[in-house]
Amino acid sequence: MAVIKLISPIDGSVYAERETHSVDEIETLISNARDLQKDWAERPIEERASLVMRAIDALEDMNDDVVTEIAHMMGRPVRYGGEIGGVRERAAYMAEIAENALQPTEIENSDDFIRCIKREPIGVVLVIAPWNYPYLTAINTIAPALIAGNAVLQAMRHLAMRYREDFQAFGCIPGTAEKTRAEQRNAEQEKFGFELQRADSQFRLIR
């Protein structure tokens, strides 16, 4: 099994090592995410949003560790305090607008027709966060995807493991899973035939 090594820009040392998943393991992760997503989507929007925000609280509690990790992963000085302020602001906004934003839009309500546009979860969302703002950019998709009732596959395994242990503590684990960039390429190009499309600076999987 291949091992991905994270070389710190601070001193050139190996800061972290993560084993890649096999294709079979990736299939299992995606299958589990699809199965668990159905139960997650059954929860009320308010409950999903509340659990996501509780997970953000927990992430803030571990911010000292996260700041050090970010410094080693991409060289940002610890004096800047990490990304939790922006992470919280963005997640809170998504949680605040979710109830209204996800309501059906009525097009017609007459004696002849009732027409509306319904917002339904798309299933499994793939999040690919860039290296320079790994938490801040990841939450842009993780929070709205989970609140809307989707499951999430997170690239960058070290980051995914942090989010996983955080969200697991508050019952959000039905919407989370993890994989590495190498695994993501295997899943996209060789095995699963998903189409990756970019919309509003976010990546999502379209079945």
N, C-alpha and C positions, 0 to 999 in steps of 0.2 A: 504494500500500500504506500502511495506517495506521501511525502511529508512536505508541507509548505512552511518555510521559515520566514519569520518576520525579522528583517534586519533593521535595527534602530539607526536612524540618521544621526543620532546624538554621538555615538561612538563606534558604529559599525558592528556592534555585537548582536547576537541572536537573542531577541527579546522574547519571542514566543514561537512555538512550533505546534502545528495542527495537522493531524492526519486527514487526508481526503477520504471521502466515502466512495465505496464501490458503486457501480451502476445499480446493482440490486438494492443497496442501501438507499440510494436516491429514489428509486421507485417506491420503496417502502415509506420514505418520508413524505413523498407527494401523495401517495394513497392515504396515509394516515391523516394528512392535512385535509384532504377532501372529505374524509369521513367525519372528522371532528368539526369541520366547518359547519356542517348541517346543524349540529347541536348548538354551536356558538351563535349561529344566525337566528335561532329560536329565542334567544334571550332578548328582552326589550332593549331598545336603543339606549334608554336612560341607564340601564344596568351596565351595558357594554362600555358606555362613556365613563361611568363612574369607576369601573375596574381599571380602565386605561389610565385614568388620572391617579388612582392609588398606586399604580405601577410607576408613574412618573415621580410620585413622592418617594418611593423606595429608591429610584435611580438617583434622586437628589441626595438621599442619605449616604449613598456610596460615592458621592462626587469626588471626594479627595482621592480615592483610588482610581477613579476614571480619569481625572486630570493627569495623574502620573502616567497612566497607560497611553493616553493620547500623546503626551510629550514624547514617549519612547517610540510610538508608532509613526508619528509624522512630524516630530520636531517642534511643535508649538510650545513656547515657554509656559511653565506652570503658573506664572504670575497672572495670566489672562483668565484663569479660573475655569477653563473648560467650556462646555456648551450648554449647561443645564438651563441657564436663563432663557435662551432662545428655544430650547426643547420644550420647556414648560409653557412658554407663551404660545407656541404653535399648537401644541396638543390641547391646551385649554381652549383655544379659539375653535378648533375642530369639534371639541366636545360641546361647546356652547351652541354652535349653529347646527349640530347634527339633527336634532329633533325636527326643526323646520326644513332644513335642506333636504332631508330624506323623505319628506312627505310627498304623496302623489300630487302631480300638477293637473288640475282639472281643466280639460279642454272644452268639454260640452256636457251639460246636464239638462237635457230637455225631455219632453214626452217621448221622443223617438230614440235618443241615444244617451248613454253615459260614457264619455270618453275621457281617459286620463293617462298620464305618463307615470308609471310606477318605477321607483328606484329599488332594484333588487341587487343583492350581493352577486358578484361575478364568479365567486368561488375561491380560487387560490391566487394570491397576488405575490409576484416576485419583486423584492426590494433590492436594488443594487446601489449601495451608498458609495460615493467617491471617497477617496482616502483623506482629503483635506479637511472636511467637516463631517466625520463619519456618523456622529449621533444626530447632529442638527439636520442633515439632509435625509437621514433614514426615517426620522420621526415624521417628516412631511408625508410619507406614504404609510408608515406603520400605523399611526394613530387613526387617520381617516379610514384606512382599510379595515382595521379591527372594529372600529365603531360602526361601520356600515355593515358588518356581519361577515366579512371575509376571513379567510385564513391567510397567513403570511409565511413566505419562504424568504429568509434573509441571507444574502451573500455576505462575504467577509465573516468567517466563522468565529473569530475572537469577539467581534462586536455582537454577533448573533447569540453567543453564549451569555454575554452580559445581559442583553435584553431578555433572553430566555429565563435566566434565574430570577430576574426582576419580575417579569410578567407572570411567571409560574406561581409566585407567592400570593398573587391576588386573583387567581382563577382565570387568567387570560390565556393559559397555556393551550386551550383548544384552538386558538388562533395563531400559534407560533410554531416555527420549526427552524432548522438551520442547515446551511450548506456553504461550501467555499466557492471562490470564483472559478477554480478549475472544475468543480462539480457542476457549477452553473453552465459552463460551456458545454460539458458533456450532455447535460439535460436539454439544453436548447438545440444543439447542432446534431447530436448523434442519436438520441434515444427518443425524445418525447414529441418532437415535431410541434412544439408550441411556437406561435408567432409572437415575437417581441415587438411591441410598438411603443413609441414615445408619445405621450400626450401631457401637456401642461407640465413639462419637466419631470414627469414621473414615468416609471416603467411599470407595465402591468402585463400579466399573462392573459392571452386570449385563447380560449380553447377552440 
